[in-house]
Amino acid sequence: MTHDLLIRNARIASPTRPRSLSAADILIRNGKIAAIGKVADPPSGVEVVMADGKLALPGLINAHIHSPGNLMRGCLDSYPLEVFMLYEVPPLADGATAGRLAYLRTALGAIEMLKLGITTVLDDAFFVPTVQPDAIDAVMTAYRDSGMRATVALDQPNIVEYEKQPFLAELIDDATRKAMEAAPRQSADELMACYAHLVGKWHGAARGRLGAAVSCSAPHRVTKDYFARLSALSRERDLPFFVHILETKTQRVFGEEKLGKSLVKYVDDLGFLDERMLVIHAIWVDDSDIAVLAKSGCTVAHNPICNLRLGSGIMPWRRLRNAGVPIAIGTDEATVDDTHNLWLAAKAAGLVHNIAREDWREWPSAGEVLDALFDGGARAARRPEKLGKLEIGAAGDVILVDLETPAFVPLNDIERQLVFCEAGSSVRDVIVDGELVVHNGRLLTLDEKAIYAEIAELTPKLAADMAALRVEAAKLEPAYRQMYLRAMARDVGLQRRGGQG
């Protein structure tokens, strides 16, 4: 049971006049906002957080990350996704250290996010080479210890590598083909057992801060049987379903070559596309796909910095919004964003689409970006708690942003300055589920220095593993480059690299 917490004299945006600010107290009881206004006589024993000169906001929601990449920021040059994935597999750890490594890299991401005011994360965690219960426990324990909300899925493909790509099978030699076939893969039964562990042990743990989701990684990376069983689990337990769909033009070509239809239509025809699904990226979608997405009730996770880093293209923001598709914002993997700074991702979302449409009236407004951050993020999370709101009954996830910083002086327009001026450095206090987890910029839940020191001890080994990985990846890169260029040369009737967005 949490104790009561009172935020005293914060500035809040008016629900009816969002550009004006007023002073108010915010009382949080049992993890939920109980009162907003002047609290003259706070309950005895209440913890008081002074918020003079600070703006109160709902905690930010990072709609998409892959925590296993948290130790690899700054490791790689920019590559197209299909080539990048050769180099992004995190270093393997032996059985004695795998769990600890998973804990440390997850904790590292949680530290960064909490200090930036990100109180909820949707983590599409992958495991190398296979999912094991101790690694699941390590990830969930790190989030538990950090104090943040986390919804975690197991992103684990289970088909042979060359079957996930167009043209690749004919571009590799027999030895490479046999090596891919021999690589460890888990059956649908084995993976569903891992989900039974995740859901049974961790879903709803830590007063509900921790939750489970399901993930197939992408529809073309798993067997139909496994895909169907994940969909059934999502519906039975009302769990979010994370699915990467049409992130790249190569994936569009895959649909044409292997399925005779787009991946959106493939998932819809299987009956799996519904309001629980978080469709990640959705760049190479056409108008027909967008209509299907809108009808399904799904949410799209927009990762603009990742999309730029990998040259994947520009998601059709305006087309999706006009069709009524809810959009959330994520940072994706630290290997491709190189941070989990959701403020920067939001700014990128507010800017990159300006080069995709000529009519400036169709460019994203600051208000629309904030809507994606808060309302879109909350929808993606599918939490029983009301996230992304400052109102009575909403989750007690509140951040305090210092208004006496260059980002907000002078205070001309709070919406625009939150999106285009703030980069996270003004966040001072962070409250999750009514518990103060960051105070005056200092994390209260984890020993940052100890975690950094332990990671530093592992760094030489990790660097050596990465060097070995680069050597092996370089052997495969020529075939992947041929595949990529062949796909890029295909006319698919869409342009998402700088136009028609």
Disulfide bonds with the S-S distance in Angstrom:
none
